[in-house]
Amino acid sequence: MLASCTRPDMVIEITMQPVRRYGVDAAVLYSDIVLPLKAIGIDLDIVPGTGPVVAEPFRSASDVSRLRQLEPDDVAYVTEAVRGLGTELAGVPLVGFAGAPFTLASYLVEGGPSRDHARTKALMHAEPETWHALLGRLADIAGAFLRVQAEAGAAALQLFDSWAGALSLADYLTFVQPHSAAALAAVADLDVPRIHFGVATGELLGAMGDAGAEVVGVDWRVPLDVATERIGPGRAVQGNLDPALLFAPPEVVETEAARVIMAGRATPGHIFNLGHGVLPETDPDALARLVDFVHRYPV
């Protein structure tokens, strides 16, 4: 997968496929959150059935020095792909993205995906100076990766904190939020809308909103009208249909999609989306029906 992310022709083709097939209102760049780490020389790979695996996990202060700043030339293929998509998309907005510092740190410290993030939390609390140094460098890398995409033509940017839901609010505020805010601030001058997304982050929504993005992603666990109360005024939301519902009969999907749309009307702005990614076994026709239903729903 990582090899395909470095080929602009494949990135353009794979990014375009859902746009052609479903007529969605925006495209998401085909990439991966660990791509910038690979680009600066970290020995990692995406293992089928497992996910990102790091050959030499980060476990001490000396490991932090292995992270150098990401330069635009490190990901020149991303710049080429985004520019090429500007022509192919013909006005359809392109969403670029990066992994948030905590989620990237989790992969580096654990050595791969983790259910309990035990080593990550241990480092966080036992060696806070090392932790903040690590996340500071990851924030710089994430911010630089977002900036490359925006300067090449991405119309919006998303910061993915896939594993932030493993944290308490207190730990998030102390150990994570400042670094996510720094990554988002790295592109604040570009006048490109920013989306901040996490999974199982219902208790963190207010703090995530305070990190600075214009839009906060909400998974399916919290209704959008409740989520916007937690996030606070002035921030739009993205979400939040449970992707597992796409296995239900069409009438059930439509009922639940309508519920999401109606809850979204209580927010300052709403981007309809799934609460997380499409599950691999999903029937493509179910996605087509959902897109059509949302497009037909009365404004």
BAFI-3210 file (N, C-alpha, C; in Angstrom, 3 decimals, decimal comma, padded with zeros to 6 digits):
// residues 299
n [1|2|3|4|5|6|7|8|9|10|11|12|13|14|15|16|17|18|19|20|21|22|23|24|25|26|27|28|29|30|31|32|33|34|35|36|37|38|39|40|41|42|43|44|45|46|47|48|49|50|51|52|53|54|55|56|57|58|59|60|61|62|63|64|65|66|67|68|69|70|71|72|73|74|75|76|77|78|79|80|81|82|83|84|85|86|87|88|89|90|91|92|93|94|95|96|97|98|99|100|101|102|103|104|105|106|107|108|109|110|111|112|113|114|115|116|117|118|119|120|121|122|123|124|125|126|127|128|129|130|131|132|133|134|135|136|137|138|139|140|141|142|143|144|145|146|147|148|149|150|151|152|153|154|155|156|157|158|159|160|161|162|163|164|165|166|167|168|169|170|171|172|173|174|175|176|177|178|179|180|181|182|183|184|185|186|187|188|189|190|191|192|193|194|195|196|197|198|199|200|201|202|203|204|205|206|207|208|209|210|211|212|213|214|215|216|217|218|219|220|221|222|223|224|225|226|227|228|229|230|231|232|233|234|235|236|237|238|239|240|241|242|243|244|245|246|247|248|249|250|251|252|253|254|255|256|257|258|259|260|261|262|263|264|265|266|267|268|269|270|271|272|273|274|275|276|277|278|279|280|281|282|283|284|285|286|287|288|289|290|291|292|293|294|295|296|297|298|299]
n.u [000,822|001,903|003,792|002,160|001,100|003,101|003,138|002,135|000,324|-001,210|-002,248|-003,875|-005,724|-006,944|-007,993|-009,876|-011,771|-014,069|-015,305|-016,059|-017,725|-019,715|-020,414|-019,830|-019,528|-017,036|-013,569|-011,284|-007,905|-005,966|-003,983|-001,868|-001,721|000,778|002,567|004,265|006,121|007,419|008,548|010,563|012,389|011,820|011,688|009,175|006,130|003,004|001,258|-000,637|-003,807|-002,991|-001,885|-000,066|003,311|006,150|009,584|011,653|010,656|009,878|011,234|012,646|014,333|016,451|015,508|013,877|015,410|015,559|013,619|013,377|012,751|010,075|010,487|009,305|010,323|010,631|008,203|007,492|006,009|003,449|002,768|002,802|000,694|-001,535|-001,678|-002,166|-004,683|-006,160|-006,786|-008,126|-010,360|-012,019|-013,259|-014,450|-014,007|-010,921|-009,901|-007,252|-005,035|-003,602|-001,918|-002,595|-000,468|-000,603|-001,704|000,162|002,390|001,578|001,696|004,457|005,566|004,291|004,895|003,150|-000,386|-002,518|-004,519|-004,770|-002,858|-000,746|002,106|002,446|001,004|002,456|004,985|004,203|003,454|005,602|007,905|007,587|008,973|010,342|008,118|006,767|008,731|008,796|006,124|006,150|007,916|006,490|004,215|005,286|005,975|003,466|002,144|003,722|003,236|000,486|000,625|002,054|000,124|-001,977|-000,767|-000,346|-002,873|-005,055|-008,362|-009,397|-008,407|-007,669|-007,129|-006,292|-006,970|-006,937|-006,691|-007,125|-009,308|-008,671|-007,816|-008,103|-009,901|-008,339|-005,699|-005,616|-005,803|-003,455|-001,294|-001,685|-003,479|-002,125|-000,203|-001,632|-002,958|-000,776|-000,043|-002,310|-002,199|-000,066|-000,969|-002,708|-002,564|-003,234|-005,836|-007,494|-010,060|-010,097|-010,329|-010,912|-010,551|-011,535|-011,793|-014,198|-014,254|-016,043|-016,007|-014,022|-014,661|-015,112|-012,550|-011,164|-012,376|-011,406|-008,808|-008,477|-009,429|-011,787|-013,841|-015,195|-014,834|-017,206|-017,828|-020,112|-021,130|-022,110|-024,870|-025,276|-026,422|-026,061|-023,305|-022,497|-023,162|-021,271|-018,920|-019,079|-019,828|-019,717|-018,320|-018,355|-019,610|-018,647|-019,889|-022,399|-022,925|-023,187|-020,924|-021,458|-024,156|-024,646|-024,893|-027,423|-030,973|-032,078|-034,145|-033,754|-031,231|-031,830|-033,612|-031,934|-029,977|-031,492|-032,059|-029,514|-029,065|-031,100|-030,375|-028,030|-028,889|-029,035|-026,580|-023,762|-022,895|-022,812|-021,200|-022,156|-021,290|-019,828|-019,409|-016,918|-014,442|-015,266|-016,337|-014,589|-016,152|-018,428|-021,259|-020,887|-023,082|-024,761|-023,499|-023,819|-026,612|-026,895|-025,508|-027,099|-029,540|-028,899|-028,290|-030,791|-032,311|-034,477|-033,378]
n.v [-001,201|001,270|001,682|002,132|004,559|006,309|006,629|008,831|008,426|006,209|007,151|009,245|007,822|006,017|007,793|009,059|007,103|006,624|009,068|009,111|006,865|007,248|009,929|011,679|014,563|015,507|014,626|012,333|012,317|009,617|008,018|007,482|007,645|007,085|007,601|009,990|009,384|007,133|008,412|009,974|008,156|006,220|002,864|001,096|-000,681|-001,425|-004,019|-006,592|-007,328|-006,604|-003,923|-000,780|-001,490|-001,117|-001,441|-000,967|-000,118|002,962|003,743|005,262|008,334|008,754|007,711|009,641|011,346|010,140|011,091|013,311|016,593|016,841|017,464|019,253|018,047|015,433|014,248|014,621|013,288|013,360|016,051|016,172|014,399|015,638|018,033|016,985|015,898|018,180|018,888|016,574|016,357|018,451|020,690|019,439|019,371|018,584|016,668|016,705|015,000|014,181|012,169|012,526|013,758|012,097|009,613|008,820|008,618|006,490|004,282|004,285|003,855|001,550|-000,201|-001,132|-001,645|-001,346|-002,524|-001,609|000,351|000,374|000,603|003,090|004,829|004,363|005,452|008,103|008,907|008,122|009,219|012,169|014,335|013,169|012,238|014,650|015,773|013,882|014,055|016,704|016,757|015,090|016,610|018,719|017,304|016,338|018,771|019,846|017,983|018,334|020,937|020,714|019,400|021,272|023,497|022,446|022,307|021,148|021,410|021,278|020,150|017,352|016,238|013,250|011,607|008,770|007,061|008,529|008,282|006,468|007,759|009,517|012,554|014,331|013,396|013,757|016,563|017,371|015,933|015,683|017,463|020,070|019,481|018,507|020,871|022,410|021,137|021,674|024,454|024,932|025,241|027,296|029,784|029,522|029,681|027,467|025,209|023,254|019,992|018,074|014,944|012,076|008,768|007,284|009,469|010,903|012,020|013,823|015,818|018,606|019,514|018,786|020,469|022,885|022,769|024,008|023,546|024,156|022,412|019,602|016,171|013,584|010,476|007,624|007,355|009,486|011,612|014,162|016,629|016,625|016,414|018,879|020,608|019,898|020,519|023,251|026,696|027,862|025,947|023,650|020,307|016,933|013,878|011,318|008,583|005,220|002,968|000,234|000,042|-000,012|-002,589|-003,244|-003,488|-001,452|000,384|000,726|001,890|004,315|005,466|005,843|007,481|009,747|010,516|011,316|013,475|015,241|015,695|017,004|019,475|021,056|022,057|024,338|023,848|021,116|018,298|015,574|012,260|008,983|007,626|006,604|004,838|003,074|-000,222|-003,173|-005,276|-004,127|-003,699|-002,284|-001,198|-000,446|001,796|003,476|003,802|005,155|007,595|008,649|008,908|010,842|013,011|013,476|014,227|016,556|019,904]
n.w [000,000|000,827|-001,168|-003,384|-002,642|-003,231|-005,901|-008,207|-010,380|-009,592|-007,188|-008,093|-009,707|-007,837|-005,976|-007,569|-008,169|-006,291|-006,654|-009,333|-009,307|-007,362|-007,247|-005,132|-002,935|-002,377|-002,691|-001,175|-000,554|-001,689|000,467|003,349|006,931|008,008|006,049|005,860|007,886|006,900|004,729|005,831|006,585|008,558|009,464|008,489|007,721|006,105|007,122|005,726|007,095|009,603|009,929|010,291|010,985|012,946|012,607|014,499|017,431|019,208|022,266|024,084|025,122|023,357|020,995|019,903|018,385|015,969|014,393|011,896|010,476|008,161|004,773|001,859|-000,495|000,278|-000,050|-002,688|-004,576|-003,548|-003,811|-006,636|-007,225|-005,994|-007,430|-009,964|-009,517|-009,238|-011,823|-012,753|-011,048|-011,625|-010,292|-008,091|-004,642|-002,970|-000,241|001,899|004,244|007,492|009,954|013,409|016,099|018,497|017,627|015,685|017,365|018,966|017,213|016,737|019,296|020,314|018,307|016,491|015,776|018,679|021,382|023,990|024,335|026,150|026,439|025,300|027,006|029,311|028,698|028,357|030,965|032,594|031,489|030,865|029,670|027,535|026,170|025,403|023,799|021,741|020,703|019,977|017,814|016,075|015,682|014,205|011,885|011,015|010,603|008,554|006,534|006,084|005,125|002,720|001,146|001,106|-000,117|-002,596|-003,579|-002,194|-000,934|001,600|004,879|006,949|010,243|011,582|014,490|015,351|017,588|019,870|021,529|023,450|025,644|028,799|029,561|031,061|030,595|027,843|027,591|028,856|027,664|024,918|023,452|023,142|021,200|019,006|018,464|017,660|015,267|013,706|013,737|012,098|009,540|009,657|008,492|005,861|005,028|004,640|005,239|008,241|009,592|012,462|013,664|015,565|017,011|019,140|020,839|022,386|024,990|024,674|022,927|023,314|024,045|021,741|019,901|020,870|020,038|017,637|014,966|012,283|011,923|013,592|013,695|014,285|015,695|015,537|018,082|019,547|019,305|016,796|017,547|020,295|020,342|019,272|021,299|023,178|021,852|021,430|020,440|017,006|015,531|012,938|012,259|011,424|010,209|010,973|010,611|011,613|010,294|010,221|009,868|007,191|006,438|007,001|006,034|003,220|003,955|006,667|006,741|005,465|007,303|009,515|008,388|007,823|010,412|011,281|009,549|010,355|013,050|012,560|011,761|013,963|014,358|013,765|011,203|008,885|007,688|006,043|006,713|007,109|010,423|010,750|008,813|005,717|006,064|005,057|003,948|002,983|000,882|-002,248|-003,582|-001,527|-000,544|-002,744|-002,742|-000,315|-000,741|-002,772|-001,395|000,571|-001,075|-002,186|-000,055|001,535|001,786]
ca.u [000,000|002,739|004,399|001,164|000,911|004,199|002,986|001,066|-000,706|-002,106|-002,953|-004,937|-006,755|-007,688|-008,758|-010,982|-012,756|-015,357|-015,943|-016,725|-018,735|-020,808|-020,765|-019,736|-019,327|-015,612|-012,670|-010,270|-006,652|-005,510|-002,700|-001,932|-001,202|002,185|003,397|005,378|007,144|008,181|009,274|011,757|013,329|011,443|011,508|007,834|005,354|001,622|001,158|-002,022|-004,463|-002,471|-001,791|001,321|004,229|007,427|010,639|012,348|009,772|010,454|011,051|013,480|014,608|017,367|014,766|013,240|016,317|015,383|012,597|013,792|011,668|009,642|010,666|008,425|010,926|010,467|006,909|007,224|004,974|002,160|002,544|002,460|-000,630|-002,562|-001,789|-002,845|-006,089|-006,828|-007,334|-009,047|-011,576|-012,865|-014,063|-014,807|-012,957|-010,067|-009,562|-005,990|-005,072|-002,395|-002,143|-002,336|000,730|-000,797|-001,896|001,462|003,238|001,139|002,284|005,904|005,918|003,806|005,450|002,038|-001,682|-002,629|-005,856|-004,745|-001,869|-000,094|003,456|002,307|000,614|003,556|005,979|003,573|003,452|006,889|008,919|006,843|009,833|010,520|006,830|006,500|009,693|008,324|004,934|006,502|008,456|005,418|003,355|005,968|005,870|002,073|001,857|004,397|002,546|-000,740|000,951|002,380|-001,117|-002,732|-000,076|-000,483|-004,231|-006,134|-009,343|-009,629|-007,417|-008,190|-006,161|-006,868|-006,460|-007,714|-006,613|-007,244|-010,375|-008,128|-007,313|-009,003|-009,879|-007,195|-004,485|-005,669|-005,502|-002,067|-000,266|-001,996|-004,108|-001,202|000,529|-002,596|-003,164|000,391|-000,142|-003,354|-001,748|000,937|-001,622|-003,758|-002,420|-003,522|-007,261|-008,050|-010,786|-009,431|-011,220|-010,196|-011,370|-011,059|-012,738|-014,536|-013,778|-017,184|-015,630|-012,950|-015,088|-014,878|-011,115|-010,763|-012,802|-010,516|-007,497|-008,347|-010,009|-013,112|-014,797|-014,824|-015,449|-017,919|-018,199|-021,539|-021,501|-022,733|-025,688|-024,642|-026,909|-025,376|-021,893|-022,240|-023,210|-019,988|-017,864|-019,200|-020,314|-018,840|-017,597|-019,186|-019,332|-018,623|-020,286|-021,783|-023,638|-022,430|-020,657|-022,037|-025,554|-024,737|-025,235|-028,849|-031,823|-032,052|-035,062|-033,130|-030,160|-032,441|-034,138|-030,822|-029,347|-032,361|-031,859|-028,244|-029,247|-031,927|-029,564|-027,036|-029,476|-028,849|-025,167|-023,413|-022,658|-022,745|-020,741|-022,624|-020,266|-019,853|-018,732|-015,543|-014,271|-016,110|-015,880|-014,194|-017,160|-019,617|-021,754|-020,754|-024,400|-025,309|-022,914|-024,468|-027,957|-026,772|-025,165|-028,288|-030,528|-028,479|-028,427|-032,214|-033,015|-034,801|-032,441]
ca.v [000,000|002,464|001,878|002,743|005,953|007,110|006,703|009,794|007,905|005,362|008,009|009,944|006,868|005,485|008,914|009,392|006,034|006,872|010,268|008,674|005,838|007,653|011,337|012,328|016,005|015,795|013,477|012,223|011,880|008,260|008,091|006,831|008,553|006,816|007,879|010,906|008,718|006,339|009,323|010,498|007,074|005,261|001,520|000,592|-001,174|-001,753|-005,467|-007,005|-007,948|-006,073|-002,476|-000,301|-002,176|-000,406|-002,437|-000,656|000,795|004,064|003,414|006,082|009,697|008,716|007,374|010,840|011,945|009,476|011,835|014,602|017,364|016,479|018,501|019,014|017,122|014,053|013,747|015,297|012,523|013,839|017,323|015,870|013,776|016,633|018,940|016,253|015,751|019,456|018,830|015,449|016,519|019,436|021,491|018,705|019,656|017,495|016,712|016,086|014,632|013,705|011,548|013,400|013,334|010,974|008,357|008,447|008,190|005,171|003,276|004,244|003,324|000,170|-001,015|-001,509|-001,386|-001,809|-002,375|-000,895|001,435|000,335|001,168|004,513|005,524|004,261|006,463|009,396|009,251|007,870|010,108|013,233|015,158|012,406|012,227|015,934|015,921|013,021|014,609|017,966|016,467|014,544|017,735|019,409|016,458|016,349|020,100|019,992|017,144|019,048|022,141|020,270|019,106|022,512|024,347|021,826|022,501|020,556|022,421|021,134|019,276|016,644|015,646|012,010|011,085|007,541|006,363|009,465|007,838|005,620|008,632|010,316|013,969|014,969|013,043|014,385|017,986|017,564|015,274|015,534|018,607|021,119|019,048|018,541|022,285|022,877|020,609|022,441|025,842|025,010|025,614|028,268|030,975|029,184|029,875|026,188|024,619|022,137|019,048|017,343|013,743|010,965|007,672|007,099|010,687|011,658|012,791|014,751|016,677|020,012|019,760|018,703|021,713|023,961|022,636|025,023|023,271|024,728|021,306|018,477|014,914|012,903|009,123|007,325|007,121|010,680|012,323|015,414|017,774|016,554|016,687|020,305|021,240|019,646|021,193|024,685|027,453|028,300|024,880|022,683|018,911|015,948|012,530|010,364|007,315|004,023|002,228|-001,106|000,100|-000,255|-003,999|-003,371|-003,251|-000,061|001,254|001,032|002,856|005,614|006,009|006,310|008,611|010,903|010,935|012,037|014,765|016,096|016,115|017,946|020,806|021,810|022,435|025,492|023,344|019,659|017,490|014,200|011,258|007,883|007,935|006,158|004,399|002,023|-001,568|-003,828|-006,174|-003,351|-003,785|-000,986|-000,658|000,201|003,134|004,253|004,167|006,152|008,885|009,137|009,326|012,109|014,065|013,743|014,621|017,998|020,792]
ca.w [000,000|000,884|-002,485|-004,276|-002,233|-003,765|-007,360|-008,486|-011,275|-008,814|-006,227|-008,830|-010,130|-006,696|-005,428|-008,469|-008,342|-005,628|-007,221|-010,564|-009,069|-006,474|-007,352|-003,826|-003,018|-002,195|-002,784|-000,122|-001,154|-001,372|001,154|004,649|007,937|008,321|004,869|006,117|008,695|005,932|003,850|006,499|006,829|009,589|008,894|008,802|006,591|006,402|006,984|005,504|008,225|010,868|009,900|010,324|011,895|013,011|012,828|015,741|018,170|019,976|023,675|024,958|024,651|022,216|019,778|019,345|017,404|014,678|013,645|011,352|009,899|006,807|003,757|000,704|-001,465|000,761|-000,524|-003,960|-005,271|-003,057|-004,508|-008,030|-007,264|-005,664|-008,579|-011,032|-009,152|-009,478|-013,180|-012,888|-010,248|-012,315|-009,374|-006,868|-003,653|-002,515|001,183|002,287|005,658|008,157|011,245|014,547|016,832|019,419|016,897|015,125|018,482|019,406|016,324|016,919|020,610|020,429|017,231|015,618|016,405|020,060|021,967|025,276|024,269|027,456|026,361|024,999|028,233|030,261|028,327|028,592|032,381|033,232|030,915|030,187|028,819|026,292|025,485|024,764|022,705|020,652|020,075|019,338|016,476|015,243|015,308|013,097|010,685|010,561|010,070|007,265|005,549|005,748|004,351|001,360|000,423|000,893|-001,093|-003,919|-004,075|-001,406|-000,551|003,035|005,502|008,112|011,159|012,093|015,751|015,404|018,868|020,998|022,403|024,513|026,707|029,629|029,214|031,718|029,860|026,529|027,727|029,276|026,872|023,489|022,792|022,671|020,006|017,904|018,154|016,915|013,897|013,019|013,599|011,036|008,275|009,965|007,647|004,461|004,766|004,204|006,369|008,912|010,263|013,516|013,831|016,384|017,217|020,559|021,503|022,886|026,174|024,316|021,826|023,633|023,975|020,339|019,283|021,325|019,406|016,599|013,654|012,030|011,900|014,452|013,294|015,364|015,296|015,670|019,474|020,125|018,319|016,395|018,315|021,589|020,091|019,066|022,621|023,833|021,100|021,633|019,285|015,938|014,847|012,224|012,596|010,337|010,648|011,870|010,467|011,955|009,051|010,273|009,444|005,754|006,252|007,282|004,866|002,774|004,684|007,957|006,450|005,187|008,556|010,346|007,704|008,040|011,799|011,322|008,874|011,199|014,198|012,050|011,577|015,205|014,436|012,916|009,856|008,947|006,561|006,245|006,456|008,059|011,667|010,569|007,440|005,149|006,393|003,809|003,379|002,628|-000,493|-002,906|-003,938|-000,331|-000,529|-003,800|-002,272|000,751|-001,352|-003,483|-000,404|001,169|-002,089|-002,437|001,178|001,482|002,466]
c.u [000,862|003,413|003,420|000,921|002,003|004,150|001,837|-000,030|-001,701|-002,902|-004,117|-006,069|-007,599|-008,510|-009,999|-012,081|-014,068|-016,070|-016,695|-017,914|-019,947|-021,224|-020,755|-019,325|-017,881|-014,837|-011,711|-009,011|-006,320|-004,102|-002,810|-001,263|000,267|003,110|004,517|006,470|008,037|009,073|010,529|012,673|012,999|011,122|010,155|007,175|003,925|001,426|-000,300|-002,599|-004,009|-002,521|-000,342|002,141|005,585|008,516|011,347|011,511|010,543|010,179|011,832|013,711|015,506|016,645|014,166|014,099|016,211|014,352|013,166|012,584|011,342|009,822|009,753|009,000|010,800|009,200|006,516|006,129|003,575|001,806|002,111|001,052|-001,727|-002,750|-002,497|-004,325|-006,851|-007,451|-008,405|-010,385|-012,527|-013,812|-014,531|-013,693|-012,194|-009,721|-008,233|-006,015|-003,693|-002,797|-001,798|-001,143|000,512|-000,917|-000,596|002,390|002,860|001,730|003,791|006,292|005,500|004,459|004,406|000,732|-001,750|-004,052|-005,833|-003,745|-001,063|001,301|003,402|001,974|001,722|004,626|005,460|003,730|004,824|007,972|008,246|007,709|010,075|009,230|006,581|007,494|009,261|007,128|005,203|007,045|007,371|004,440|003,969|005,830|004,458|001,719|002,494|003,703|001,218|-000,441|001,306|001,104|-001,913|-002,074|-000,125|-001,911|-005,345|-007,049|-009,688|-008,622|-008,011|-007,037|-006,835|-006,206|-007,228|-007,760|-006,772|-008,327|-009,917|-007,716|-008,433|-008,919|-008,655|-005,895|-004,461|-005,257|-004,029|-001,057|-000,491|-002,489|-003,123|-000,486|-000,395|-002,857|-001,999|000,366|-001,178|-002,916|-000,742|000,345|-002,710|-003,715|-002,859|-004,989|-007,893|-008,787|-010,087|-010,461|-010,388|-011,061|-010,709|-012,161|-012,936|-014,086|-014,926|-016,851|-014,589|-013,394|-014,847|-013,411|-010,605|-011,179|-011,882|-009,134|-007,360|-008,958|-011,391|-014,214|-014,290|-015,575|-016,042|-018,229|-019,650|-022,017|-022,246|-023,576|-025,106|-025,140|-026,294|-023,902|-021,621|-022,355|-021,882|-018,861|-017,885|-019,542|-019,246|-018,077|-018,585|-018,798|-019,327|-019,015|-021,766|-022,560|-022,717|-022,187|-021,236|-023,486|-025,719|-024,981|-026,719|-029,665|-031,859|-032,971|-034,514|-032,031|-030,750|-032,999|-033,022|-030,098|-030,174|-032,205|-030,575|-028,396|-030,043|-031,162|-028,527|-027,577|-029,371|-027,416|-024,893|-023,156|-022,439|-022,262|-021,205|-021,514|-020,543|-019,118|-017,301|-015,475|-015,252|-015,523|-015,631|-015,284|-018,422|-019,973|-021,624|-022,097|-025,066|-024,760|-023,575|-025,863|-027,896|-026,457|-026,382|-029,346|-030,166|-028,630|-029,888|-032,928|-033,274|-033,837|-033,184]
c.v [001,259|002,735|002,550|004,212|006,875|007,228|007,638|009,260|007,033|006,174|008,722|008,986|006,401|006,586|009,199|008,345|006,272|008,110|009,896|007,762|006,364|009,114|012,060|013,781|016,424|014,501|013,510|011,649|010,449|008,356|007,303|007,731|008,298|007,142|008,874|010,312|007,853|007,249|009,892|009,383|006,114|003,917|000,973|000,100|-001,398|-003,229|-005,858|-007,732|-007,452|-004,558|-002,045|-001,031|-001,488|-001,404|-002,224|000,349|001,842|003,806|004,328|007,456|009,685|008,410|008,607|011,462|011,285|010,183|013,175|015,317|016,863|017,675|018,210|018,023|015,668|013,421|014,466|014,590|012,932|015,160|017,077|015,290|014,793|017,612|018,255|016,093|017,055|019,518|017,755|015,699|017,571|020,167|020,771|018,923|018,399|017,707|015,987|015,757|014,239|013,011|012,521|012,870|012,140|009,654|007,903|007,940|006,793|004,081|003,151|003,571|001,861|-000,758|-001,471|-001,179|-001,973|-001,602|-001,515|000,254|001,524|000,957|002,675|005,301|005,466|005,303|007,860|009,829|009,091|008,826|011,248|014,118|014,467|012,419|013,537|016,221|015,114|013,650|015,967|017,755|015,916|015,635|018,522|018,624|016,482|017,699|020,320|019,184|017,776|020,235|021,790|020,062|020,374|023,375|023,769|021,931|021,844|021,655|022,392|020,123|018,626|016,057|014,456|011,616|009,820|006,908|007,281|009,050|006,910|006,436|009,214|011,769|014,653|014,663|013,702|015,850|018,229|017,094|015,316|016,820|019,689|020,748|018,950|019,979|022,839|022,392|021,389|023,880|026,017|025,405|026,666|029,477|030,741|029,348|028,634|025,581|023,381|021,325|018,256|016,141|012,730|009,929|007,475|008,284|011,538|012,529|013,858|015,831|018,157|020,372|019,690|019,958|022,861|023,887|023,502|024,760|023,893|023,680|020,206|017,238|014,189|011,484|008,860|007,218|008,293|011,360|013,705|016,615|017,804|016,914|018,172|021,089|021,058|020,422|022,696|025,406|027,686|027,221|023,920|021,271|018,063|014,590|012,323|009,050|006,144|003,214|000,824|-001,119|-000,146|-001,728|-004,253|-003,157|-001,765|000,862|001,632|002,069|004,241|006,255|006,587|007,488|009,883|011,435|011,743|013,420|015,728|016,575|017,144|019,346|021,670|022,321|023,662|025,114|021,856|019,088|016,069|013,238|010,054|008,306|007,449|005,611|003,325|000,659|-002,359|-004,662|-005,443|-003,528|-002,408|-000,363|000,023|001,609|004,030|004,706|005,250|007,528|009,481|009,629|010,678|013,252|014,441|014,303|016,118|018,825|021,547]
c.w [000,000|-000,458|-003,434|-003,925|-002,767|-005,283|-007,710|-009,394|-010,523|-007,797|-006,909|-009,183|-008,947|-006,036|-006,256|-008,487|-007,590|-006,154|-008,487|-010,262|-008,327|-006,604|-006,017|-003,989|-002,795|-002,335|-001,603|-000,751|-000,733|-000,792|002,445|005,671|008,264|007,156|005,164|006,997|007,805|005,089|004,497|006,992|007,945|008,921|009,348|007,535|007,047|006,088|006,792|006,704|009,582|010,903|009,949|011,382|011,794|013,393|014,168|016,520|018,968|021,456|024,620|024,341|023,416|020,906|019,112|018,251|016,040|013,802|013,182|010,761|008,488|005,884|002,566|-000,301|-001,025|000,220|-001,813|-004,751|-004,791|-003,731|-005,949|-008,137|-006,992|-006,823|-009,747|-010,765|-009,345|-010,854|-013,302|-012,186|-010,812|-011,364|-008,126|-005,846|-003,252|-001,041|001,383|003,763|006,166|009,449|012,360|015,352|017,756|018,684|016,251|016,222|018,946|018,528|016,559|018,234|020,749|019,419|016,242|016,301|017,803|020,550|023,223|025,323|025,567|027,422|026,107|026,254|029,277|029,969|028,655|030,055|033,040|032,754|030,160|029,294|027,479|025,479|024,737|023,640|021,492|019,946|019,433|017,935|015,546|014,822|014,154|011,801|010,136|009,958|008,710|006,175|005,129|004,831|002,905|000,550|000,127|-000,173|-002,501|-004,454|-003,303|-000,869|000,927|003,559|006,736|008,920|011,828|013,406|016,094|016,787|020,069|021,981|023,511|025,736|027,551|029,179|029,819|030,982|028,484|026,619|028,039|028,242|025,358|022,845|022,335|021,380|018,791|017,482|017,345|015,471|013,091|012,782|012,469|009,693|008,491|009,048|006,208|004,087|004,132|005,393|006,909|009,683|011,268|013,900|014,745|016,535|018,722|021,396|022,042|024,079|025,866|023,336|022,104|023,514|022,544|019,593|019,641|020,700|018,162|015,244|013,522|012,096|012,825|013,964|014,496|014,895|015,681|017,109|020,119|019,057|018,023|017,187|019,709|021,416|019,958|020,360|023,345|023,160|021,341|020,346|018,219|015,210|014,196|012,654|011,331|010,900|010,342|011,820|010,797|010,678|009,047|009,814|007,949|005,432|006,505|006,008|004,497|003,566|006,057|007,773|006,226|006,444|009,416|009,708|007,886|009,458|011,936|010,693|009,745|012,426|013,777|011,847|012,834|015,343|013,571|011,461|009,934|007,620|006,824|005,852|007,347|009,321|011,703|009,154|007,015|005,520|005,102|003,149|002,907|001,156|-001,149|-003,275|-002,742|-000,189|-001,568|-003,362|-001,195|000,176|-002,049|-002,499|000,210|000,175|-002,335|-001,221|001,156|002,331|003,566]
res [m|l|a|s|c|t|r|p|d|m|v|i|e|i|t|m|q|p|v|r|r|y|g|v|d|a|a|v|l|y|s|d|i|v|l|p|l|k|a|i|g|i|d|l|d|i|v|p|g|t|g|p|v|v|a|e|p|f|r|s|a|s|d|v|s|r|l|r|q|l|e|p|d|d|v|a|y|v|t|e|a|v|r|g|l|g|t|e|l|a|g|v|p|l|v|g|f|a|g|a|p|f|t|l|a|s|y|l|v|e|g|g|p|s|r|d|h|a|r|t|k|a|l|m|h|a|e|p|e|t|w|h|a|l|l|g|r|l|a|d|i|a|g|a|f|l|r|v|q|a|e|a|g|a|a|a|l|q|l|f|d|s|w|a|g|a|l|s|l|a|d|y|l|t|f|v|q|p|h|s|a|a|a|l|a|a|v|a|d|l|d|v|p|r|i|h|f|g|v|a|t|g|e|l|l|g|a|m|g|d|a|g|a|e|v|v|g|v|d|w|r|v|p|l|d|v|a|t|e|r|i|g|p|g|r|a|v|q|g|n|l|d|p|a|l|l|f|a|p|p|e|v|v|e|t|e|a|a|r|v|i|m|a|g|r|a|t|p|g|h|i|f|n|l|g|h|g|v|l|p|e|t|d|p|d|a|l|a|r|l|v|d|f|v|h|r|y|p|v]
***
